[in-house]
Each structure stands twice: as structure tokens, then as C-alpha cells.
Amino acid sequence: MYGWDDGMGLWGYVLMSISMVVVWGAIITGIVLLARSLRAPSPHPLQQSPRPAEDVLAERFARGEIDALEYQNRLSVLRGQPGA
């Protein structure tokens, strides 16, 4: 029975002390993690509208990835004038 003889004994007090440290550690860790998650900016910013294809094409032309003829051909296709 509980409390009979010499009570919990040394191991009971040691186990109870270790358990208390673990419980308080878990509570404090949970609070810290919650505070960090609420304070930190979201890793996924709001979805931005996709850039217009003409802007991407102009950037590729400016970087020299495509030449002027290819730029004009692709631009005419994007604007709905194929073969122009």
C-alpha cells in the first residue's frame, strides 16, 4: 500500500523529481516553439500572380539566351499572330 512502511523511498523521490523536470521541460519547449511559429514569417508567402509570358520572354532576350529573330517569333506567337 502507498505510504506503508517507509513511504516512497529514495527511488520514488528520484523518479518523481526526474518526471517533474521532464514535464516542465516539455511545457517550456512547447511554449517556446509556439511563440517562434507565431512570430516567424510564413515560409510560403501569399501566392503571387504569375508573371506575364511577355515579361519572361523579354528577360530571356535581355540576358542573351535568345536572339532578336527568335524573340520576335515567340512574341508574335504569344500575341496570337503566328507566322507574322
C-alpha positions in Angstrom: 0.0 0.0 0.0 1.0 3.5 -0.6 2.6 5.2 2.3 3.0 2.0 4.2 6.3 1.2 5.8 8.9 3.9 4.8 6.8 5.7 2.2 8.1 6.1 -1.4 11.7 5.6 -0.6 14.6 7.2 -2.2 13.9 5.9 -5.7 10.3 7.2 -5.6 11.6 10.7 -4.8 14.2 10.5 -7.5 11.7 9.3 -10.1 9.2 11.9 -9.1 11.9 14.7 -9.4 13.0 13.5 -12.8 9.4 13.3 -14.0 8.8 16.8 -12.8 11.8 18.1 -14.7 10.7 16.3 -17.9 7.2 17.6 -17.7 8.3 21.3 -17.1 10.8 20.9 -19.9 8.1 19.8 -22.3 5.8 22.6 -21.3 8.5 25.3 -21.7 9.7 23.8 -25.0 6.1 23.8 -26.3 5.6 27.4 -25.3 8.9 28.5 -27.0 8.1 26.6 -30.2 4.6 28.1 -30.3 5.9 31.6 -29.8 8.5 31.1 -32.6 5.9 29.8 -35.0 3.6 32.7 -34.4 6.4 35.3 -34.7 8.2 33.9 -37.7 7.0 34.8 -41.2 5.3 32.1 -43.2 7.7 30.1 -45.3 5.1 30.1 -48.1 4.3 33.7 -49.0 1.0 34.5 -50.5 0.6 33.2 -54.0 1.7 35.9 -56.4 0.1 36.1 -59.8 2.3 34.5 -62.4 4.4 36.9 -64.4 3.2 37.6 -67.9 4.9 35.4 -70.5 6.0 38.5 -72.5 8.0 39.7 -69.4 9.7 36.3 -69.1 10.5 36.4 -72.9 11.9 39.9 -72.6 14.1 38.9 -69.7 15.5 36.0 -71.7 16.2 38.3 -74.6 17.9 40.8 -72.3 20.1 38.1 -70.9 21.1 36.9 -74.3 19.5 33.5 -74.1 17.6 34.1 -77.4 18.4 36.2 -80.4 16.3 39.0 -81.9 14.6 36.8 -84.5 13.6 34.2 -82.0 12.3 36.9 -79.7 10.2 38.4 -82.4 8.8 35.0 -83.5 7.9 34.0 -79.9 6.4 37.3 -79.2 4.2 37.1 -82.2 3.0 33.7 -81.2 2.2 34.9 -77.7 0.2 37.8 -79.1 -1.8 35.4 -81.3 -0.2 36.3 -84.6 1.7 33.1 -85.6 3.8 33.4 -88.7 3.8 37.1 -88.7 
